[in-house]
Amino acid sequence: SRKRQFSDEELKDLLISGNKTALGRGITLVESNQSSHQQRAEKLIESCLPYAHKSIRIGITGVPGVGKSTFIEAFGSLLVKLGKKVAVLAVDPSSSVSHGSIMGDKTRMENLVTEENAFIRPSPSGDSLGGVARKTRESIILCEAAGFDVILIETVGVGQSETTVHSMTDFFLLLKLAGAGDELQGIKRGIIEMADAIVINKADGDNLKAAREARLEFNRALHLYPPKASTWQPKVSLCSALDNTGISEVWEMINEYKKLTKKNEFFEKNRHEQNKFWLLQTINEHLKQRFYQDPQIKKALKDQLTAIENNETTPFAAAKLLLNLHNEL
Amino acid sequence: SRKRQFSDEELKDLLISGNKTALGRGITLVESNQSSHQQRAEKLIESCLPYAHKSIRIGITGVPGVGKSTFIEAFGSLLVKLGKKVAVLAVDPSSSVSHGSIMGDKTRMENLVTEENAFIRPSPSGDSLGGVARKTRESIILCEAAGFDVILIETVGVGQSETTVHSMTDFFLLLKLAGAGDELQGIKRGIIEMADAIVINKADGDNLKAAREARLEFNRALHLYPPKASTWQPKVSLCSALDNTGISEVWEMINEYKKLTKKNEFFEKNRHEQNKFWLLQTINEHLKQRFYQDPQIKKALKDQLTAIENNETTPFAAAKLLLNLHNEL
């Protein structure tokens, strides 16, 4: 049976009414690199904007093996039970190489995927982090317009993708294991600093004692950082996605955060700052692309690099020459 | 008595002959924001280029109070005794505010400043970090052309200035105190990762025991990082600028580093990478400046930010609109 075709108007109306098929089709348009699809996606997003922005966006990260999928399965199922509509997106710029290391296999969340009020979408693939980020940001808008009020954005604890997810979410949750010994990594890469919560997963059975010790340690580490602009003091908690313990406490914590930051207006201010960040980021990336992809600049850049190596010019003089050339083109 | 005026040709010849007055005047041209001075500076640098690049450039950083000046005084005096010509420059973008917190007072190196073969220059002030960085990079070229074969570049352990100095030096030395308890800061801000040597200063008298313990700790911390591209294993050593102990060991270490990285060609490769970094960095900064300083863009940017806040457009659609506007201007 062939897929039913929707007109753009139908797609929008169905999407706003909460139809998951329409939402999926909309995201497919957003993710497409075809220019006709991109134009349709832009119009769709624009018409969805008045219906969006009513959600809480939660970033979830952690190294492979920490149990992100089982946590999201347990957490998402709880939210659905509480009457929420939950969308799960992912940011994984490596997914084109690894064939979708994150949620490529939806069966990893086999209960959540069957829920009427849950929508799970793997990371767009075959793209740079910047491309994935744009597509995910726009998909968030579509999910919100479709009435999803909790958006979970999962990313793997590698490279710059955590910073990217942090800059598109309201609350940032770091999943950890007790005794994994990667605390230094988290500090070094600035992940601990971004976290609003550190949740120690697999705190069950024989792990429980170590998890409690880890909680003390992370609490100590968190107190070494200056207070956050949100005035929120990041918290450390324990959970077991397996035993389904500590999961509702995470949701309570997020509600506490939302209450605080709605009251002190950080919540809205942060979203505006994020919008500004993405606007400037997108402009800067395009300015660079336009410059460096020009064939004459490419050639001249190569020549100038050689001249620098031969001590015939300096990087600053070479930059001036290339910028003047670009102006004349 | 009025200052003697040099023609540009005289200035160049005197500078290359090693005249410190000429070198000082040359750097003043480099630091000037007057466009006639900048043109003369560019010509001077270009004519100096064939005589430059024979030095070793050493970055020295550490928090205020660690004893940077006394270390440089002791280290520089040793190098002069060994027959070296030593230039000391500084990168301190805050110097316009703090009225020259680094070396504003040359008497802090009262012995070194009287040496014929030493040249000390405070940080250019009243400028962004980018501006200070360019001026310092160009001053290095003039110092090298004047025959200075060891260039020490001091920076204060604050903000991005350490990364900037790291990207213009061959060897990066981090000065520390025992028991200062700021190890986490160094890891968090990536400073430990950049260091080729950690030198624990004030390792004298009652401090000696704590300094030895700190050496063990830093050695442990360093081993947690992946091997460097230089293949150099960063070292931790003790010194006392006061007792003049451990100072010659630092110079031996740097010579060891130079020997290794000249042999495996990292030394030259790293300088080429740095040149490329500064070329691209300068271009990117100018592209942004040109865009954001355009009055029509300024106005349109403000309007688009308002439209985003009112949920009438997205950051990506706004970026596209602004980029198209810029193209038409």
Interface residues (C-beta under 8 A of the other chain):
Chain A: E42 I45 E46 L49 P50 A52 H53 R134 R137 E138 I141 L184 I187 K188 G190 E193 A221 L224 H272 N275 K276 W278 L279 T282 I283 N284 H286 L287 K288 F291 L301 Q304 L305 I308 E309 N311 E312 T313 T314 P315 F316 A317 A318 A319 L322 L323
Chain B: E42 I45 E46 L49 P50 A52 H53 R134 R137 E138 I141 L184 I187 K188 G190 E193 A221 L224 H272 N275 K276 W278 L279 T282 I283 N284 H286 L287 K288 F291 L301 Q304 L305 I308 E309 N311 E312 T313 T314 P315 F316 A317 A318 A319 L322 L323
